[in-house]
Amino acid sequence: MKLSVRFMAMAALAVGLMPDLALACACGCGVFDVGTGTMMPTDTGDTAWLEYDFMNQTQNWNGASPSPGANNPDKIIRSNFFVGGLQYMFDRQWGLEAEVPYTDRTFKTTPSGNNGDPTQIFEHSNIGDVRVKGVYSGFSDDMSTGVTFGLKLATGDFTYPNFDRDTSIGTGSTNLLLGGYHLGDLSALTGMPFDWFANAQWDEPFIIQQNYRPGDEFDAAIGSYYNGFDFGSGGKLAPLLQILGSIREHDLGSNANPPIDGMNQSGYQRVLVSPGLEYDINAVRLYGDVEVPVWQHTNGDQLVAPVLAKLVVGYNF
């Protein structure tokens, strides 16, 4: 099966993006859920994968530019995301996908009213918010266009006392997940074996707990990859470049971050550029990329990461 058919965009469920990768990182990482963050099925059968994502939020940001670190009591949010996923296509139209995340997080902050040591460091690891989705890919015979629909469940821990609700591993919310994707062939246009893809996902909480509602989030990706490095029995290599975008609305509720000087301290918009590389040999697939913000706008002071990283190992049964 050709590379573009078998494995387009691997990674986690940040449909989460993960704990909830989409919603549990202060300045969020739902972007992990699109582009190379979601399985795009093009055949029947099983696919299993393990994904690792890393995000180290160390830069304070306000609006469209950096802001002095003294303006934000939070100093570091360092997250290691581990995700196990399984997708099964019952036929060429319908499938089911499930992702179970585990997150290890370090949180460095200045607690309110702390007059001693200016910062404290807290570490916590736990299971995150499980995601279960249905897949419909019956719009065309080659399964190149599809939609996804499902739920993010409130399985992740959101009660760890030293984490704020927006930095907790779980959100405590049940979310509706709606997405769509398309895979296309650019060889007729370019005269070279280039393919392209687009992927988008909407994430909306509809059941919440303890007066915290994460903001609605929309993530999208568009990219292209070169499908011409074929080593025969030695496998195939495909360099890839994609552009990702995210829009996150304000968090709501009495346990959300309170406004400062009338400015809500949650919600953001951003655009990232992500070069990546995929290696495919027989039933095994390896994928890695880095995701670099080229524009971002935060509502109030928030921590952002200068770069995000992803590694995925997949296997087709």
C-alpha positions in Angstrom: 0.0 0.0 0.0 1.6 3.3 -0.9 2.7 5.7 1.8 0.1 8.3 1.1 -2.6 5.7 1.4 -1.4 4.0 4.6 -0.2 6.7 6.8 -0.8 10.3 6.5 -0.9 12.0 9.8 0.0 10.1 12.9 -0.1 11.3 16.5 -2.2 11.7 19.4 -5.3 12.4 20.7 -5.0 16.0 21.4 -8.9 14.0 19.9 -6.4 15.2 22.2 -4.5 17.0 20.5 -4.5 14.1 24.9 -4.9 14.1 29.4 -6.7 16.4 27.3 -3.9 17.6 25.1 -6.3 20.0 23.5 -7.3 21.8 26.7 -5.1 21.1 29.6 -1.9 23.1 28.9 -2.8 26.6 29.7 -2.0 27.8 26.2 -3.2 24.5 24.9 -2.0 21.9 22.5 -5.1 20.8 20.6 -2.9 21.4 17.5 -1.5 18.0 18.2 -4.9 16.6 17.1 -4.7 17.8 13.5 -2.3 17.4 10.6 -0.1 14.6 11.8 -2.1 14.4 15.0 -4.9 12.1 13.7 -5.1 8.9 11.9 -6.6 9.2 8.4 -7.9 5.8 7.3 -7.6 4.7 3.7 -8.2 0.9 4.0 -10.0 -1.6 6.2 -8.3 -3.3 9.2 -6.5 -2.3 12.4 -3.9 0.4 13.1 -2.2 0.8 16.5 0.2 3.6 17.5 2.2 5.0 20.3 2.8 8.8 20.3 5.0 11.0 22.4 4.6 14.8 22.4 6.7 17.4 24.3 5.8 21.0 25.1 7.8 23.3 27.4 6.0 26.5 28.0 8.6 29.0 29.3 7.9 32.2 27.5 5.4 34.7 28.9 3.3 36.2 26.1 0.6 38.9 26.0 -1.3 39.8 22.9 0.9 39.4 19.9 4.3 39.9 21.6 6.5 38.7 24.5 5.7 40.1 27.9 7.9 40.4 31.0 7.9 37.2 33.1 7.2 39.3 36.2 3.7 39.9 34.8 2.7 36.2 35.2 2.9 34.1 38.4 3.3 31.0 36.3 6.9 30.4 35.2 7.1 26.9 33.6 4.6 24.3 32.4 6.6 21.4 31.0 4.5 18.5 29.6 5.4 15.0 28.4 2.4 13.4 26.6 2.2 9.7 26.0 -0.7 8.4 23.9 -1.7 4.9 22.9 -4.2 4.7 20.1 -6.2 2.1 18.1 -8.2 2.5 15.0 -10.4 -0.2 13.3 -12.2 0.2 10.0 -15.1 -2.2 9.8 -15.3 -1.6 6.1 -14.4 1.2 3.6 -17.0 3.5 5.1 -17.2 3.1 8.9 -14.6 2.9 11.6 -13.9 3.4 15.3 -10.9 5.1 17.0 -9.9 5.3 20.6 -7.0 7.1 22.3 -5.8 6.8 25.9 -3.3 9.5 27.1 -0.9 9.7 30.0 0.7 12.9 31.0 3.7 13.9 33.1 3.7 17.6 34.0 6.0 20.0 35.9 4.5 23.3 37.0 6.6 26.1 38.4 4.6 29.0 39.8 4.5 31.7 42.4 1.6 30.9 44.7 -0.7 33.8 45.6 0.3 35.4 48.9 3.7 33.6 49.0 6.1 35.9 50.9 8.9 33.4 51.2 10.5 31.5 48.4 9.3 33.3 45.2 8.5 30.1 43.3 7.4 26.5 43.9 7.7 23.5 41.7 4.9 20.8 41.5 5.0 17.6 39.5 2.1 15.3 38.7 1.6 12.3 36.4 -1.7 10.6 35.6 -4.1 9.2 33.0 -5.7 11.9 30.9 -9.0 12.3 29.1 -9.8 9.3 26.9 -11.2 10.1 23.4 -13.5 7.8 21.4 -14.5 8.7 17.8 -16.4 7.2 14.9 -15.1 7.6 11.4 -17.0 7.9 8.2 -14.9 7.7 5.0 -17.5 6.6 2.4 -17.7 9.8 0.3 -15.4 8.3 -2.4 -14.1 4.9 -3.4 -10.5 5.8 -2.4 -11.6 6.9 1.1 -9.7 10.2 0.6 -12.4 12.3 2.3 -13.9 11.6 5.7 -15.4 13.0 8.9 -14.9 12.1 12.5 -17.3 12.5 15.4 -17.1 11.5 19.0 -16.4 12.4 22.6 -13.6 13.4 24.9 -14.5 11.8 28.3 -13.8 13.2 31.7 -11.4 10.5 32.8 -8.4 12.7 33.4 -7.4 13.9 36.9 -8.4 17.5 37.5 -8.3 17.5 41.4 -4.5 17.7 42.0 -4.4 20.5 44.6 -1.3 22.3 43.3 -2.5 22.7 39.7 -4.9 25.3 38.4 -7.9 24.0 36.4 -6.3 25.1 33.2 -3.0 23.3 33.9 -4.6 20.1 35.3 -4.0 16.9 33.4 -7.7 16.4 32.8 -10.3 19.1 32.2 -13.3 17.5 34.1 -15.4 18.1 31.0 -17.1 15.9 28.5 -16.5 17.4 25.0 -18.1 16.9 21.6 -15.5 16.3 18.9 -16.3 17.0 15.2 -13.7 16.8 12.4 -13.0 16.3 8.8 -10.1 15.5 6.5 -9.1 15.2 2.9 -6.1 13.6 1.1 -5.2 14.7 -2.4 -2.7 14.0 -5.2 -0.6 16.9 -6.6 1.5 14.8 -9.1 -0.6 15.9 -12.1 0.0 19.6 -11.2 3.6 19.4 -10.2 4.9 16.6 -12.4 6.4 15.1 -9.2 5.1 12.7 -6.6 3.7 15.2 -4.2 0.5 14.6 -2.1 -1.4 17.1 0.1 -3.7 16.8 3.0 -6.1 19.0 5.1 -7.5 18.2 8.5 -9.7 20.2 11.0 -11.4 19.6 14.3 -13.9 21.4 16.5 -13.8 20.7 20.3 -16.8 21.9 22.4 -17.4 21.0 26.1 -21.0 20.4 26.9 -20.8 18.7 30.4 -18.6 20.4 33.0 -17.7 19.9 36.7 -16.9 22.2 39.6 -17.5 25.5 37.8 -14.9 25.3 35.1 -15.7 25.2 31.4 -12.7 25.0 29.0 -13.0 27.3 26.0 -14.2 25.9 22.6 -11.3 25.1 20.3 -10.8 24.9 16.6 -7.6 23.4 15.1 -6.8 22.9 11.4 -3.8 21.9 9.3 -2.9 21.9 5.7 0.3 20.4 4.3 2.1 18.5 1.6 4.7 15.8 1.4 7.0 14.3 -1.2 6.2 10.6 -1.9 9.1 9.8 -4.2 11.8 8.2 -2.0 11.1 4.5 -2.5 13.8 2.1 -1.3 12.0 -1.1 -2.3 12.1 -3.6 0.5 14.0 -1.0 2.5 11.0 1.2 2.9 9.8 4.6 1.9 10.8 8.1 3.1 8.6 11.1 2.9 9.6 14.7 4.0 6.6 16.8 4.9 5.7 20.4 5.6 2.5 21.7 7.1 0.9 24.8 8.4 -1.3 24.5 11.6 -3.7 27.0 13.1 -5.6 27.1 16.4 -8.3 29.3 17.9 -9.2 28.8 21.5 -12.0 30.7 23.2 -12.1 32.0 26.8 -12.4 29.5 29.7 -15.6 30.2 31.7 -16.7 29.6 35.3 -15.7 30.6 38.8 -12.7 28.3 38.7 -11.3 29.7 35.5 -8.5 32.3 35.6 -10.1 35.6 36.8 -9.7 38.7 34.6 -6.8 41.0 35.4 -7.5 44.7 34.7 -10.5 43.6 32.7 -8.5 41.2 30.5 -9.5 37.6 30.4 -6.4 35.5 31.0 -7.4 32.6 28.7 -7.9 31.9 25.0 -5.5 32.4 22.1 -5.0 32.2 18.4 -1.8 31.0 16.7 -0.2 29.7 13.5 2.6 27.2 13.4 4.9 25.8 10.7 5.9 22.2 11.0 8.5 20.3 9.0 8.4 16.5 9.5 9.7 13.2 8.3 7.9 9.9 7.8 9.6 6.5 7.3 7.4 3.5 6.2 8.7 0.0 6.1 6.2 -2.9 5.6 3.6 -2.6 8.3 5.7 -0.3 10.6 5.5 3.5 10.3 7.7 6.1 12.0 6.9 9.8 12.1 8.5 12.8 13.7 8.2 16.6 13.5 8.7 19.9 15.2 6.1 22.6 15.3 7.3 26.2 15.5 4.9 29.2 16.2 5.3 31.9 13.6 2.4 34.1 14.9 0.4 33.9 18.2 -2.0 36.1 20.1 -2.9 35.4 23.7 -5.6 37.0 25.8 -3.6 38.4 28.7 -0.4 36.9 30.1 0.0 33.3 29.2 3.0 30.9 28.9 3.8 29.7 25.4 6.3 27.2 24.1 9.0 28.2 21.5 8.7 24.8 19.8 6.6 21.6 20.1 7.9 18.2 19.2 6.2 14.9 18.2 7.3 11.3 17.6 4.9 8.5 16.5 5.4 4.7 16.0 2.5 3.0 14.2 1.7 -0.5 13.1 -0.8 -1.8 10.6 -2.4 -5.2 11.3 
